[in-house]
Amino acid sequence: MARLSGLKTKLPRFNIEEKIAKEIIGNGDLVGITERMEKLLDPDITYQILDSSACGTSHKELHLLKQIEGETLQKKIEKIASLDDFHSDWNVSLNNDNTLTAG
């Protein structure tokens, strides 16, 4: 997930007008920011900004995660442990009530 400080610096670098950038940032809520970006910007630009502002996932790790993209939630959880990257340590499990537990 992108960080607020990264988004604030990346919007101008992607030539987003100051007025639109302020509207996107709003109150700083990341979910709201993402929703406004999806509404106000081209999808490719939104992806590039979010991707360039993200922390913790390398291109190699992203490639590994994309390999399990089409799997069911249960299969994704099972395969995360075998990715052999930092995601492997998440210890994610799907509970009977369809909630997730991670450690």
Secondary structure, DSSP 8 states (H G I E B T S, - for coil): -B-HHHHHHHHHHTT--HHHHHHHHTT--HHHHHHHHHHHS-HHHHHHHHHHHB-S--HHHHHHHHHTTTS-HHHHHHHHTTS-SGGGGG--EE-TTS-EE--
